[in-house]
Amino acid sequence: MTLLRLPPLPRLGAAPARGQPLIEPLWLEWLALAGMLGFAAWLLGGRGVWRLLLQSDPTGITLVIIVVFVAATLWCGTRARELQRERQALEAGGAGWAAAYWQALESTPRDAAAPLDLLLERSHGPHHTAWWVNGIQLKLGLLGKVIGFSMLAIQIGQLDSFDPAQSQDLLRNLTAGLGVALLTTMVGLVANILLGLQLTRLDRSADQFVAAAQQRGLERGR
């Protein structure tokens, strides 16, 4: 009895052989992450978490952080799709960043670093601004923390005497500033972690693209 041997499945992200289609999971990974984030946002909205966050922050910093995160996440999706297209164009030998790199490398043999700098700028350049935006989210959270504790200090400084009959109103005013400090810091940290995860994956994919383009350039020069 002979056993039927099936060909091994290609590994995701592995370098394909000649003539085989490229399996690039970057775009699919972002879609999966976006789907999970959308589902988590829907669950939080159903439980009233978003309404609680926005109502507990009179400064509006929480809303700004959420808007910045959503916009940056959509940009990561378009960037992931662009990197995937360029990687597929590289494997197919068509036009793209790699083709421009090879042409510049052949036309400027005396300055081999210039084509590589151009390729690095196209593959990694936009990511620097995205990392700056990622840091802005964390700084906005810290700004909300400072504003919240400032509100708390102002409320304490305005106390001339303690009236037990007004203790409930006093506690409400004091916890308002503390709530702003904690909520904005929490939202900023979570947004910073999630966006940093996406940007790290984009940087890794861009590194792999540059390495593959250089490898193809060495093969063409032989």
C-alpha distance (Angstrom), angle and dihedral (degrees) to the residues before:
residue distance angle dihedral
M1 . . .
T2 3.78 . .
L3 3.74 121.6 .
L4 3.76 120.4 -134.2
R5 3.78 109.3 -121.6
L6 3.76 115.5 -150.1
P7 3.82 120.2 -153.7
P8 3.79 113.1 -102.4
L9 3.78 116.2 -97.7
P10 3.81 115.0 -111.0
R11 3.77 115.0 -109.8
L12 3.77 118.1 -117.2
G13 3.78 111.3 -103.2
A14 3.81 92.7 11.8
A15 3.79 119.7 135.4
P16 3.83 107.0 -100.0
A17 3.75 123.6 -134.4
R18 3.77 122.3 -111.4
G19 3.79 112.8 -67.8
Q20 3.79 94.8 14.3
P21 3.81 121.9 115.5
L22 3.76 117.2 -107.0
I23 3.79 117.0 -110.3
E24 3.79 104.4 -149.9
P25 3.81 113.1 173.3
L26 3.82 96.8 -176.6
W27 3.81 96.3 100.0
L28 3.80 92.0 41.6
E29 3.80 90.7 49.0
W30 3.79 90.7 54.4
L31 3.81 91.4 47.6
A32 3.81 90.1 51.5
L33 3.81 91.4 49.0
A34 3.81 91.8 46.6
G35 3.79 90.0 50.4
M36 3.80 92.0 51.7
L37 3.80 91.4 47.2
G38 3.79 91.2 49.1
F39 3.80 91.5 49.5
A40 3.81 91.2 48.4
A41 3.81 90.3 49.0
W42 3.80 90.1 51.0
L43 3.81 91.4 51.0
L44 3.79 92.3 48.5
G45 3.78 90.8 48.2
G46 3.78 91.7 51.2
R47 3.78 90.8 53.2
G48 3.80 92.3 48.6
V49 3.80 95.7 -113.5
W50 3.81 94.4 131.8
R51 3.78 92.4 50.8
L52 3.80 90.2 48.8
L53 3.80 92.3 49.8
L54 3.79 94.7 49.1
Q55 3.78 95.0 43.3
S56 3.81 93.1 47.8
D57 3.81 93.0 54.3
P58 3.82 112.2 65.7
T59 3.81 90.9 174.1
G60 3.83 93.8 67.3
I61 3.81 92.8 -134.6
T62 3.81 91.9 123.8
L63 3.81 90.9 56.2
V64 3.81 90.9 48.8
I65 3.82 91.4 52.0
I66 3.81 91.5 49.7
V67 3.81 92.6 49.3
V68 3.81 91.9 48.1
F69 3.81 91.3 49.1
V70 3.80 93.9 49.5
A71 3.81 92.3 48.3
A72 3.81 92.1 47.1
T73 3.81 91.8 47.9
L74 3.82 91.2 53.0
W75 3.79 89.0 49.5
C76 3.81 89.4 52.3
G77 3.79 88.3 54.5
T78 3.80 93.1 53.5
R79 3.79 90.5 44.8
A80 3.79 91.9 50.5
R81 3.79 90.1 51.9
E82 3.81 91.0 49.1
L83 3.80 93.0 50.3
Q84 3.79 90.5 48.4
R85 3.82 91.5 51.9
E86 3.79 91.3 49.7
R87 3.80 91.3 49.1
Q88 3.79 90.9 50.4
A89 3.81 90.3 47.9
L90 3.81 88.5 51.6
E91 3.79 92.4 52.7
A92 3.81 91.7 45.7
G93 3.81 92.7 48.0
G94 3.81 92.9 -123.3
A95 3.78 132.9 134.5
G96 3.77 120.5 -61.3
W97 3.77 142.3 96.1
A98 3.80 91.6 -43.1
A99 3.81 92.8 52.2
A100 3.81 90.4 51.3
Y101 3.80 88.7 48.5
W102 3.79 92.6 52.9
Q103 3.81 92.6 47.0
A104 3.80 91.7 49.7
L105 3.79 90.6 46.4
E106 3.80 91.6 53.2
S107 3.81 94.1 44.7
T108 3.84 95.9 47.4
P109 3.80 106.3 41.3
R110 3.81 92.5 156.8
D111 3.80 94.8 57.8
A112 3.79 106.3 43.2
A113 3.81 92.5 164.0
A114 3.80 95.1 63.6
P115 3.85 96.8 67.8
L116 3.80 90.0 46.2
D117 3.81 91.0 50.9
L118 3.80 88.9 51.4
L119 3.79 91.6 50.3
L120 3.81 92.1 47.9
E121 3.79 90.8 49.8
R122 3.79 92.2 53.2
S123 3.79 94.9 44.1
H124 3.83 100.8 37.9
G125 3.80 106.5 16.6
P126 3.82 99.5 88.8
H127 3.79 90.7 48.6
H128 3.80 92.7 68.3
T129 3.80 91.4 64.5
A130 3.80 90.0 46.6
W131 3.81 90.8 53.3
W132 3.82 88.5 51.1
V133 3.81 89.4 53.2
N134 3.79 88.6 49.4
G135 3.79 89.7 55.4
I136 3.81 90.4 48.0
Q137 3.82 89.6 61.9
L138 3.79 91.1 56.9
K139 3.81 91.7 45.6
L140 3.80 91.1 50.6
G141 3.80 89.0 53.3
L142 3.79 90.5 51.3
L143 3.81 89.7 47.3
G144 3.80 89.4 54.6
K145 3.79 88.7 49.7
V146 3.81 91.2 53.9
I147 3.81 91.9 46.6
G148 3.80 91.8 48.6
F149 3.79 94.4 51.4
S150 3.80 89.2 44.6
M151 3.80 89.3 55.5
L152 3.79 88.8 48.4
A153 3.81 92.0 50.7
I154 3.80 92.2 47.7
Q155 3.80 91.4 52.1
I156 3.80 91.2 50.3
G157 3.79 92.0 46.3
Q158 3.79 92.0 54.2
L159 3.81 92.2 58.6
D160 3.81 110.6 109.5
S161 3.77 97.1 169.0
F162 3.77 137.3 -3.7
D163 3.79 115.9 -112.2
P164 3.82 113.5 -170.8
A165 3.81 89.8 -153.0
Q166 3.81 90.7 62.3
S167 3.79 96.5 44.0
Q168 3.82 93.1 110.1
D169 3.80 93.6 54.7
L170 3.79 90.0 43.8
L171 3.79 93.1 53.7
R172 3.81 90.8 47.1
N173 3.80 91.6 54.4
L174 3.78 93.2 45.9
T175 3.80 95.7 48.3
A176 3.81 91.0 49.3
G177 3.80 91.7 69.3
L178 3.80 92.1 42.2
G179 3.81 90.1 51.1
V180 3.81 92.1 53.0
A181 3.80 90.8 50.4
L182 3.80 95.3 50.0
L183 3.82 99.1 39.1
T184 3.79 97.0 48.8
T185 3.80 91.2 46.8
M186 3.80 91.8 49.6
V187 3.81 94.2 48.1
G188 3.81 91.6 46.3
L189 3.81 92.6 50.7
V190 3.82 94.5 47.6
A191 3.81 92.4 47.4
N192 3.81 90.9 47.3
I193 3.81 92.3 52.1
L194 3.82 95.6 46.9
L195 3.80 95.1 45.5
G196 3.80 91.4 44.4
L197 3.80 88.9 55.3
Q198 3.80 90.9 55.4
L199 3.81 94.2 45.6
T200 3.80 92.0 49.0
R201 3.80 90.0 54.9
L202 3.82 90.6 48.6
D203 3.80 91.6 51.0
R204 3.79 91.0 49.6
S205 3.80 91.6 50.1
A206 3.81 91.0 48.7
D207 3.81 90.1 51.1
Q208 3.79 90.3 52.6
F209 3.80 90.5 49.1
V210 3.82 92.7 52.2
A211 3.81 91.4 47.5
A212 3.81 91.4 49.7
A213 3.82 91.5 48.2
Q214 3.80 91.3 51.4
Q215 3.79 90.8 47.7
R216 3.80 90.9 52.3
G217 3.79 89.2 46.9
L218 3.80 90.5 55.6
E219 3.80 90.4 49.4
R220 3.80 91.6 50.4
G221 3.80 91.2 50.1
R222 3.78 93.8 56.5
